[in-house]
Amino acid sequence: MLLRIDDTDAARNVSGGEEELLRDLEWLGIRWDEGPVHQSERQGRHREVGERLGERFDGITLLRPDGSATYHLASVVDDVDFGITHIVRGNDHRPNESLHRRLFAALGAEAPEFVHHGLILGEDGKKLAKRAPGATVASLREAGIPAEAVHRYLEELGVPGHDVSYDVPRIRRLAVEAIAAMSDEDLAARVRAPVELAPALRGARDLREAREYAASIEATPQPERTRAPETLERFKELVERPNGSLDARALVRELKAVGGDLRAVRRALTGQDRGPELWTVIAALPRDEALRRIDAAL
């Protein structure tokens, strides 16, 4: 795989755009064998071929007034010089195929195999716009979607013959599956949290929410008088009983059985009304710290 940066149109080059592109590919786990090669560094070669063929070819401009090559010329010349065997492009490029084939023939080269795939469409049924929710790799990464989920979604799409609607809910479902499949060590590392918190993070819908879960457990809640002292006193009795280590699941079951206010327990331990499963919070907190937070609420 050759990574080529098509940057002959200076007006469309965005500062930092290439670095972001490379970061996106690396984050997705896509590796290349050669490159990146910049078309802008091959302008002499493009101009040489363009002048030989003429500034226009079949009515199509090959060289701009400043001498730089247009997309059609630069692409075909580079495909020939680098021995490209397969060109995979969206259906919106299908009209270019016949022109490119004629350019390959004019250069005495055999055309690569062309594969055209359907486009990913937005909710409006048009080609997905970069500003649409989740439309860029960077926006998915920032939303906490694991790279594995995006990779899996692309694998499911394959090379669609027809246009497909962008399915963000599907990516989010895959994100939950990806988080569930991570090892405790991997999940904790991505969230930058102690590995002991990993069980409490597994119910998160994305890595951003997992970070919020971790923060809610690690941060000492603001003191707040409880509305259910009986439940917290019972919590203390269960934690402090002398018959061995604390079983967090069993503790929650016992509190439930006596009609305990589990939300009050959560607020005492995290200061939040919702978050990861309560038993995972209890299991993640050191016994003494859990008791200290309960006492503060009492």
NUPABA-88135 format. One record per residue (C-alpha): x negated, y negated, z negated; residue number from 1. Coordinates in pm, 1 decimal, padded with zeros to 6 digits, m for minus. Layout:
<zamis>
         X         Y         Z  num
         X         Y         Z  NUM
...
</zamis>
This chain:
<zamis>
         X         Y         Z  num
   00000.0   00000.0   00000.0    1
  m00130.7  m00339.6   00108.4    2
  m00013.5  m00645.8  m00082.3    3
   00000.7  m00938.0   00156.9    4
   00100.5  m01290.6   00059.2    5
   00287.2  m01453.5   00349.3    6
   00192.0  m01814.6   00279.3    7
   00150.7  m01971.0   00622.5    8
   00435.5  m02218.1   00561.5    9
   00272.1  m02455.6   00313.4   10
   00599.6  m02640.7   00249.9   11
   00752.6  m02326.7   00096.3   12
   00460.6  m02238.3  m00131.0   13
   00547.6  m02303.3  m00495.6   14
   00280.2  m02378.3  m00753.6   15
   00230.2  m02068.5  m00968.9   16
   00457.9  m01864.9  m00743.4   17
   00194.6  m01609.5  m00648.8   18
   00094.2  m01550.2  m01011.6   19
   00459.7  m01494.6  m01100.1   20
   00498.8  m01253.3  m00809.7   21
   00198.9  m01047.6  m00919.3   22
   00326.4  m01044.1  m01276.6   23
   00668.1  m00920.7  m01159.3   24
   00515.2  m00635.6  m00958.6   25
   00284.0  m00531.5  m01240.9   26
   00570.1  m00544.5  m01493.4   27
   00776.1  m00314.9  m01268.9   28
   00485.3  m00070.5  m01255.4   29
   00428.7  m00125.0  m00881.1   30
   00061.6  m00086.8  m00790.4   31
  m00112.5  m00164.1  m00464.0   32
  m00422.8  m00012.2  m00308.9   33
  m00548.2  m00318.6  m00124.6   34
  m00511.6  m00695.4  m00156.7   35
  m00369.0  m00934.9  m00224.2   36
  m00450.9  m01064.7   00124.0   37
  m00345.1  m01420.6   00205.0   38
  m00219.0  m01498.8   00552.2   39
  m00329.5  m01859.2   00503.5   40
  m00691.4  m01738.0   00499.3   41
  m00651.3  m01579.7   00845.4   42
  m00537.0  m01887.7   01033.5   43
  m00833.6  m01876.9   01269.2   44
  m00742.0  m01525.6   01380.1   45
  m00374.0  m01615.8   01419.2   46
  m00457.6  m01926.2   01623.3   47
  m00690.2  m01726.3   01848.6   48
  m00413.5  m01477.1   01933.1   49
  m00150.4  m01749.5   01961.8   50
  m00354.6  m01948.4   02211.1   51
  m00406.8  m01633.2   02415.0   52
  m00033.5  m01557.7   02425.9   53
   00071.9  m01922.3   02457.5   54
   00226.3  m02149.1   02195.3   55
   00567.2  m02011.4   02288.5   56
   00651.4  m01650.7   02362.0   57
   00990.9  m01543.4   02496.2   58
   01116.7  m01886.6   02397.5   59
   00996.5  m01848.4   02036.4   60
   00740.1  m02085.9   01885.8   61
   00424.1  m01903.3   01778.3   62
   00208.4  m02197.6   01670.2   63
   00327.9  m02505.9   01483.1   64
   00208.9  m02852.7   01586.8   65
  m00059.1  m02838.9   01313.6   66
  m00195.1  m02515.9   01465.7   67
  m00069.0  m02284.4   01189.7   68
   00103.1  m01962.0   01288.2   69
   00475.7  m01908.6   01245.8   70
   00612.2  m01607.0   01059.3   71
   00651.7  m01399.8   01375.9   72
   00296.4  m01439.4   01501.8   73
   00121.2  m01412.0   01164.5   74
   00317.8  m01100.7   01065.9   75
   00253.3  m00910.1   01386.9   76
  m00116.6  m01002.7   01408.0   77
  m00171.7  m00895.3   01047.9   78
   00029.3  m00575.7   01095.8   79
  m00198.1  m00487.7   01388.1   80
  m00524.9  m00581.5   01217.1   81
  m00444.1  m00402.5   00889.9   82
  m00300.8  m00090.2   01050.9   83
   00044.9  m00125.7   00898.1   84
   00247.3   00191.3   00958.6   85
   00586.2   00104.3   00803.9   86
   00778.4  m00221.1   00787.3   87
   01070.5  m00221.1   00542.4   88
   01288.2  m00531.4   00557.4   89
   01643.1  m00642.4   00488.7   90
   01911.0  m00630.1   00755.6   91
   01879.1  m01007.6   00791.5   92
   01547.2  m00939.8   00967.9   93
   01696.3  m00693.5   01215.8   94
   01727.6  m00961.9   01489.1   95
   01348.6  m01010.2   01469.5   96
   01266.0  m00648.8   01552.4   97
   01292.9  m00675.4   01930.3   98
   01074.5  m00987.0   01940.9   99
   00814.2  m00827.0   01716.6  100
   00810.1  m00514.1   01928.5  101
   00740.1  m00728.6   02235.0  102
   00458.7  m00903.8   02048.2  103
   00305.0  m00567.6   01952.1  104
   00324.1  m00461.6   02318.0  105
   00167.5  m00791.0   02431.9  106
  m00123.6  m00723.6   02195.1  107
  m00161.8  m00369.8   02332.0  108
  m00067.5  m00217.6   01995.4  109
   00182.7   00049.0   01896.2  110
   00464.5  m00090.3   01682.4  111
   00498.7   00042.5   01326.2  112
   00812.9   00221.1   01211.2  113
   01084.7  m00032.1   01130.8  114
   01328.8   00034.7   00846.9  115
   01607.4  m00212.0   00776.6  116
   01809.3  m00186.9   00456.8  117
   02126.0  m00343.4   00323.4  118
   02109.1  m00661.6   00120.1  119
   02200.5  m00705.6  m00245.5  120
   02502.4  m00933.8  m00259.0  121
   02618.4  m01166.2  m00534.4  122
   02969.5  m01191.8  m00676.8  123
   03065.2  m01423.4  m00390.6  124
   02986.4  m01149.4  m00138.4  125
   02692.1  m01345.0   00001.8  126
   02319.5  m01271.1  m00010.8  127
   02211.7  m01281.2  m00374.4  128
   02097.8  m01630.5  m00467.8  129
   01794.8  m01671.7  m00693.1  130
   01997.8  m01881.6  m00935.8  131
   02253.4  m01602.8  m00994.9  132
   02240.1  m01429.8  m01337.6  133
   01970.8  m01163.4  m01338.2  134
   01881.2  m01230.9  m00974.9  135
   01505.8  m01256.6  m01032.9  136
   01272.1  m01006.9  m01194.9  137
   01152.1  m01280.0  m01428.8  138
   01506.4  m01352.1  m01551.8  139
   01562.5  m00982.8  m01628.8  140
   01232.8  m00966.0  m01816.4  141
   01319.4  m01278.0  m02015.6  142
   01662.0  m01130.4  m02096.8  143
   01485.5  m00837.9  m02262.8  144
   01571.9  m00576.4  m02000.9  145
   01302.1  m00305.4  m02010.1  146
   01108.8  m00262.6  m01687.2  147
   01211.4   00105.4  m01681.6  148
   01577.1   00004.2  m01647.1  149
   01510.0  m00222.4  m01348.8  150
   01288.8   00042.3  m01188.5  151
   01560.3   00304.9  m01236.6  152
   01823.0   00076.1  m01082.2  153
   01605.5   00019.7  m00776.2  154
   01550.2   00395.1  m00748.2  155
   01927.2   00449.5  m00758.9  156
   01974.8   00197.4  m00478.2  157
   01707.6   00366.5  m00269.2  158
   01708.7   00222.4   00083.3  159
   02079.1   00140.5   00126.8  160
   02208.7   00147.7   00480.3  161
   02476.2  m00108.4   00399.0  162
   02495.4  m00416.4   00179.5  163
   02555.2  m00345.6  m00190.7  164
   02696.6  m00557.2  m00472.6  165
   02453.4  m00644.1  m00748.7  166
   02551.4  m00443.9  m01056.6  167
   02413.2  m00621.5  m01363.5  168
   02631.7  m00412.9  m01602.6  169
   02467.7  m00099.7  m01461.3  170
   02122.5  m00244.4  m01531.6  171
   02233.0  m00320.2  m01887.1  172
   02354.6   00038.4  m01936.3  173
   02021.0   00162.8  m01807.4  174
   01848.8  m00073.6  m02053.1  175
   02022.6   00098.0  m02346.0  176
   01913.0   00437.9  m02211.1  177
   01555.8   00315.8  m02162.7  178
   01534.1   00188.2  m02520.7  179
   01674.4   00518.2  m02650.0  180
   01406.4   00710.0  m02458.4  181
   01112.1   00507.8  m02595.0  182
   00891.6   00648.0  m02868.0  183
   00902.2   00469.5  m03203.3  184
   00550.4   00341.3  m03141.1  185
   00629.7   00207.3  m02792.5  186
   00953.1   00039.1  m02899.2  187
   00793.0  m00122.2  m03203.4  188
   00499.6  m00246.3  m02995.9  189
   00724.6  m00409.7  m02735.5  190
   00927.7  m00583.1  m03004.1  191
   00615.0  m00665.8  m03205.8  192
   00761.7  m00508.8  m03518.0  193
   00640.0  m00250.5  m03771.4  194
   00694.9   00104.2  m03648.8  195
   00903.4   00175.4  m03960.0  196
   01175.8  m00047.0  m03813.3  197
   01207.4   00150.2  m03488.8  198
   01517.8   00352.3  m03593.3  199
   01699.5   00026.6  m03669.5  200
   01616.3  m00110.3  m03324.6  201
   01754.4   00177.1  m03117.5  202
   02109.0   00047.5  m03112.6  203
   01999.6  m00273.6  m02943.6  204
   02127.6  m00342.9  m02594.9  205
   01800.2  m00497.8  m02483.5  206
   01455.5  m00581.1  m02618.1  207
   01554.7  m00937.1  m02703.6  208
   01833.3  m00808.3  m02926.6  209
   01590.9  m00554.3  m03073.2  210
   01359.4  m00842.6  m03169.8  211
   01653.5  m01016.7  m03335.1  212
   01731.4  m00696.8  m03527.1  213
   01371.4  m00673.7  m03644.7  214
   01370.2  m01038.1  m03751.1  215
   01692.9  m00996.3  m03946.0  216
   01541.9  m00709.5  m04144.5  217
   01197.8  m00861.2  m04197.8  218
   01318.4  m01207.6  m04298.9  219
   01428.9  m01256.5  m04659.2  220
   01792.1  m01374.6  m04648.9  221
   01891.4  m01702.8  m04807.8  222
   02031.6  m01640.9  m05157.2  223
   02409.6  m01614.3  m05137.5  224
   02639.3  m01500.6  m05417.1  225
   02814.0  m01181.1  m05311.9  226
   03188.3  m01150.5  m05277.2  227
   03174.3  m00781.4  m05369.0  228
   02962.9  m00735.5  m05682.6  229
   03115.7  m00394.1  m05753.2  230
   02988.7  m00260.8  m05421.4  231
   02637.4  m00397.7  m05478.7  232
   02627.1  m00258.3  m05832.5  233
   02727.2   00081.2  m05694.2  234
   02455.1   00043.8  m05429.8  235
   02199.1  m00010.5  m05706.9  236
   02321.8   00294.4  m05898.8  237
   02286.6   00515.2  m05590.6  238
   01939.9   00382.4  m05508.6  239
   01812.2   00406.8  m05864.4  240
   01950.5   00746.8  m05952.5  241
   01671.9   00977.8  m06064.1  242
   01745.5   01275.9  m05840.1  243
   01493.0   01206.8  m05568.5  244
   01442.0   00993.6  m05258.6  245
   01703.9   00774.7  m05101.9  246
   01908.7   00921.8  m04815.2  247
   02032.2   00611.7  m04637.5  248
   02304.7   00788.7  m04438.2  249
   02440.8   00959.0  m04747.9  250
   02433.8   00632.3  m04940.0  251
   02647.3   00458.4  m04677.9  252
   02887.6   00754.3  m04673.5  253
   02927.3   00735.5  m05052.0  254
   02992.4   00361.8  m05044.4  255
   03249.9   00414.0  m04771.3  256
   03419.6   00690.9  m04968.0  257
   03487.6   00457.4  m05261.3  258
   03609.5   00174.3  m05038.0  259
   03289.9  m00026.7  m05071.9  260
   03245.1  m00354.0  m04884.4  261
   02974.1  m00257.4  m04635.8  262
   02966.7  m00604.6  m04484.5  263
   02872.6  m00744.4  m04824.5  264
   02584.6  m00497.5  m04840.2  265
   02468.0  m00604.2  m04494.3  266
   02484.4  m00971.7  m04586.8  267
   02287.6  m00909.2  m04904.5  268
   02016.6  m00719.5  m04716.2  269
   01991.8  m00926.5  m04396.1  270
   02201.8  m01240.8  m04435.7  271
   02390.1  m01137.5  m04119.4  272
   02744.2  m01014.1  m04056.3  273
   02638.9  m00778.1  m03779.9  274
   02330.7  m00603.9  m03647.6  275
   02187.8  m00253.2  m03635.7  276
   02363.7   00033.5  m03809.6  277
   02361.8  m00032.3  m04183.7  278
   02194.5   00296.3  m04274.0  279
   01900.1   00213.6  m04047.1  280
   01855.2  m00121.0  m04223.1  281
   01854.9   00051.4  m04561.1  282
   01610.2   00314.7  m04437.0  283
   01378.1   00048.9  m04291.2  284
   01354.3  m00160.6  m04607.8  285
   01119.3  m00052.1  m04888.1  286
   01324.2   00057.9  m05189.7  287
   01199.0  m00222.5  m05415.2  288
   01264.2  m00487.7  m05150.4  289
   01619.1  m00361.3  m05094.7  290
   01687.2  m00378.5  m05469.5  291
   01533.3  m00725.0  m05491.9  292
   01767.7  m00853.9  m05217.8  293
   02068.8  m00689.5  m05382.2  294
   01977.3  m00848.2  m05716.7  295
   01944.0  m01187.5  m05549.2  296
   02295.1  m01155.2  m05411.4  297
   02427.2  m01052.4  m05751.8  298
</zamis>
